[in-house]
Each structure stands twice: as structure tokens, then as C-alpha cells.
Amino acid sequence: MKKSVSVGILFTLILAAFLAGRYTRRPNAAPQSASGRVLYYVDPMHPAYHSSKPGIAPDCGMPLEPVYEEENQSAKLQLSPGAVSVTPERQQLIGVQVERVEKASGTQLVRTTGRVEADDNLVYRMMAATEGWVQSLGNSPAGTLVKKNEQLATFYSEEFRNAQQAYLGSVASFDHVRRIYDKDDASRMSDSNTRINEERLRALGMGEAQIQELAKTRQTTRDITLSSPVDGIVLARNISPEQRFEKGDELYRIADLSKVWILADIYADQARALPPGARVKVTVRELDKTLYATVSQDPPLFDKTSRTLKLRLEADNPGLLLRPDMFVDLEFNAHLPAGLYIPQEAILDSGLQKIVYVEAKDDVFEPRSVEVGAAYGGRVKILRGLEEGDRVVTSGNFLIDSESRIRSASVVSGGPKADETAEMKDPVCGMPLGSKHSGHTAAYHGETYSFCSDQCQKKFEADPAKYVGEKMRSAAIPALGSRRGND
């Protein structure tokens, strides 16, 4: 007996729990069903085009997108133009992120690249002062490190032979005057002639070591030695053995690399953050080495190809770590002027204007035109359009913008409502229909089209494809009757 009573009580409790569950779930079922109701379909590329049933967009071939009843609530909320209401669930689906606009200042780390060049003040161009012939070359092609007074090549020149003889003659005359006369004037005159001839040899390109050897041996030489004027690197060698060269030809170009230039491509706003004398970190990734450079006193030059400024940095080069045409990484701290800053990805740039989407209230976003200033490290200064405390969309704003355009087009076209007839046009003549469409309609490919007259209707029926091509189909608005029948 007791067992039967227990079983009955247990059954009663299970039944009550089941009924309670159905009762609590029932209120949620109706909204879910209503929220899934499709009002109409739109072309994602041209939201003004509406259709009462799914299909393919006639202009771009993309599937038509449904507009649900819950998505049409923005019209009932009487939102401002362009504003759109997005439910929290949909925000999570499209990845909407919002950031508060705040004032900022201080510094921002900026990274860019630079290219090493020889300091133009330390480049030696060895030019031929007379014509001649190359006799021999040392092992000094481009890229070779050379020492000061190191022999680069030997050459022959007729003019050198005459200059050597004139020099030796003045040396012999000076020695003769010194032995015979003990007069200061004569001695100074002879010594002056010697210095003039010596300078001539030096101007023609004879090195100090060979001039001293000539004064010591008192014998002319056929082969003139071409020596390096500095410790450095050979940037260019323009001669070869047995080559004839002319006066004014460049024979060698040698650079002293104890100091180098680094040319950095930067934008104008970054250049303002790097005044002359500013310190910049230089990293050679291949060698895992770091050094520092300073900004030159000279203003940067504009490069019309890259549309950037060529900022020149000057750096000491211990151990010749940096070589011409080497690329390096640069880092510097840009000083941010006080102002409002937002992430660059929050800005949608159409070319004619820049807009951001601001959260006007809970789940409602509206577009706002902004004027931007300098950009630093992924953040942009806002000059006009936003205030401190505004909440801007930083992620998912492209999809919100698409939603806003669809809503705006829906409001302009009126959607599937009775007042949309004022927007309709005759697909044949393009005349606004208003109320003239009564009695003049024709169906084609499942859509109903209205006309201003019987004549336009007959033209359409004779060749509908002529008037409902790719362009006409996207412009034509189906008649009210076909939409009402499918709503």
C-alpha cells in the first residue's frame, strides 16, 4: 500500500516539473518565432534593391540578404539618419569592440627602416689631372678596404716626366745657390721655385712618398703611383690594366667610413617628432648589434617616388660595422602633443570623408564625420568630430557601416510599405509612377512591374529582357502587389 502511494507521489512530481518547464519556456518561444520572420531581401552591394523572395542579386551575382523583423526595429526607434540598432547577440557575432575616447600625451615608440650611405663629406674622388695609360693595378676592386698611402695603381704620363725634370732642376739650383752664396734672398728665391714645382707634382696626382723619393734619388721615374688618400673602402674603380684615360676622368672613389649617414623614410608628422640632434636607436639584425645615431641639422628632403621625407641621421661607425646600402632598423620616441587619440582601425576613409561609429546609447551606433591630424604608432589624433568620453567602434565597424547603408537605403525606398509607390518608376520610360500604375502591370521572372501607360506596358511585354537587364533590374522596383503577396 505504502509502495503504491510513493509511486503515485513520484509520478505527480515528475508531471508537475514537466508542466512547469513548458510554462516557463512558452513565453520565449513566441519572440524567437517572430524574430525569424523575413520581411524582404536586399542586394548587399546596392541596398536600394528589394525583393520579396530569396535569389541572386542581378547586378553583382551575390545572394540576396534577408532583412528580419527584429532588424527592422531601428525604423520604429526613430533613429537619426545613418544610425543603426544592433542587438548584443549580433554584436558578439560580428565582433564589435568599443573604446572610450580619452585625452593622451607623452611619448609613442615609432619603428621604421633606414639605409646606410657613406658620409658625402668623407668621400674622395680621385680624378685624372692629365691624360695617361694605366700600367698596373693593385688588388683593390670595389668593396676593398684600403689603408692611407696604400698603392692602388701605377700609370704613365708625358706631363709627369716634364714636371719631374722641372722639379729636379729647381732642387739642383737651390743646392747650388746654397753652396756658393750665403745670401738669404737668393736662398729664398731658389727655395720658392722648388716649392712651386713640388706643388705641381702634387696637383698632377703624385703622392707624398714618391715626391720624397724623387727628392732623395734625384732620378725621374716612368711609373707614377696612385695611392689611397685615406683609410676607407673603395666605392668604385673605373680603370683597368693598359687602359688609356683622359684628363678629368674619375679613376677611384674611396670613402672614409669612420662616420656614416643613415637615410630614413618617414612621414611629415614623424619628422616633427625628430628635431635636429634627436637620438635614434639603430639595430643591425643580421649582426645582432645596436648603436645610436643623431638627427642631422639639415632639413629632410622630399622623395616624390615614395611620397615620404628622407631624414638624414649621422652615426659613428666603430669597427666599420655599417656598410653602404645596408638596411637597418630604427626606433625613436615620438612626443605626442596633448589631444584626443583613437586607434587607426576605428576610422573608415571613403576618400571624401572620414567617419567613425559612435555608440549613441545602448546597442545604437551612429556615424560621425571626423577631422584627423597626425598619426603616431597606430593611433590618430582627432581634431574635430569627437569629444572626450565618446565611445567609438574599433572592431566590426565595417559591418556596422554596411548595416547602416542598408538601413538608410531601406528608409529611402520605404521598404515593403504602401507609401513606396511614390518611389516607383516605369522601367520603360523611367517616369515616376505615383498612383498611375493602376491597371498597367506585367509579370516577368516572378516579379511584377508597373507602367504609366498601356503603350509602355506593351513595349515591355514585347521584349522584357531589354528593359530588365543587369542595370535596369537593379533600378526597377517591383510592384506593391507582388511583395504583398509574399509578405
Secondary structure by P-SEA (a helix, b strand, c coil): caaaaaaaaaaaaaaaaaaaaaaaaaaaaaaaaaaaccccccccccccccccbbbbcccccccbbbbcccccccccccccccbbbbcaaaaaaabbbbbbbbbbbcbbbbbbbbbbbcccccbbbbbccccccccccccccccccccccccccccccaaaaaaaaaaaaaaaaaaaaaaccccaaaaaaaaaaaaaaaaaaaaacccaaaaaaaaaacccccbbbbbbcccccccccccccccccccccccbbbbbcccbbbbbbbcaaaaaaccccbbbbbbcccccccbbbbbccbbbbbcccccccbbbbbbbbccccccccbbbbbbbbbbbcbbbbbbcccccccccbbbbbccccccbbbbbbbccccccccbbbbcccccccbbbbccaaaaaaaaaaaaaaaaaaccccccccccccccccccccccccccbbbbcccbbbbbccaaaaaaaaacccccccaaaaaaccccaaaaaaac
